Amino acid sequence: MAAENFHIGFGNYDKSPEYYYLNDANPLKATIFLALKLGKPLLITGEPGTGKTQLAHWAAWYLSRKSDHNITQFVPEPFVFNIKSTSSGRDLFYNYDAISHFQDKEGKKNVTSFISLAGMGQAICQTQGRNAAIEKFALSDIRNLHTLHEQPRSSVLLIDEIDKAPRDLTNDLLNEIENNRFYIPECEKEIFKSEDRKTRVLVILTSNSERSLPDAFLRRCLFYHIPFPSEEDLIKIILHRITPFLEELGNHANMDFYDHYQRALKLFHLIRSKTHVKPPSTSELLDWLKVLHMENLIREDINVNTVGYLPPERKKALQLSLYTLLKTKEDFDEIEQLLKLS
């Protein structure tokens, strides 16, 4: 599959960028490169399950592929910063294990051995490369230096669910990100991004829009909303993402399920339209199709009018498959009644 294709994760293949799908006409890819060129964070919104988090995995893989075609020995991953209610701007760059340092009463270890790089610290150091981090900044004892490739590379930082961060933290994070440098007072080291424009840091922030973000924060980001895919894109997503699963099943790998998927999508859209608490996402659609394959229900012409004629064991299998789509008792009861499965 073409490297430009991207959409969402599926099953055990969530982090396999070569199976992501992105419509070539979709402006998302252009927005990514615009964020890189402008050096601005990219804020991605959309309902859960539309692939916001997986975008960072695709971007890390794609940027590495553009700069180095021999990546078989190094599988690129985005660096991640997990926000906590107690997070501060400094936490974006590094963590200092003061307790372990205090317990080293004989002082046998260098202070840097009690320091680990956090997401943005890793991303900045990666623009220099691990070798430079050791030679230029004397960081050989840093705990997680092994996460860096030895040579300079562009890097991706993922900050997931930024809308769950304390309100004051959002602007502090952008201030720190825009500086592209940080100071570690414990070892009196200042680390900074490479000046080579070929190595950049792409910051991707995701939001489920559970809480509004400050206007000042929004002004400093590029923005893209991932809508629920069109019918045509859903089919393409299914065909791309289901491939490794079918190969794992073996006996289904060479079969054409296009018409079966179209029938399943009709039922999926009906179920999605009738759920009120949490409509199923694209990610959950793919999990559901996986179960339909495993139970050999994918071949059935299943709709509201035909479910009642299924043999009891087939009806039970369909009922169980709904647990991949529906995540609340209210929605499950509603669909169970709609399909006359109870």
CORDAUR-V734339 format. One record per helix or strand of 3 or more residues. SS is the DSSP state (h for helix, s for strand). FROM is the first residue (numbers start at 0). LEN is the number of residues. If there is no record, write none. Layout:
<<SS & FROM & LEN> <SS & FROM & LEN>>
This chain:
<<h & 10 & 3> <h & 16 & 3> <h & 27 & 11> <s & 40 & 5> <h & 51 & 16> <s & 78 & 3> <h & 88 & 4> <s & 93 & 3> <h & 97 & 6> <h & 110 & 4> <s & 114 & 3> <h & 118 & 10> <h & 129 & 6> <h & 144 & 3> <s & 154 & 5> <h & 161 & 3> <h & 166 & 13> <s & 180 & 4> <s & 188 & 4> <s & 200 & 7> <h & 214 & 5> <s & 220 & 5> <h & 230 & 11> <h & 242 & 7> <h & 257 & 17> <h & 281 & 13> <h & 306 & 3> <h & 311 & 13> <h & 328 & 10>>
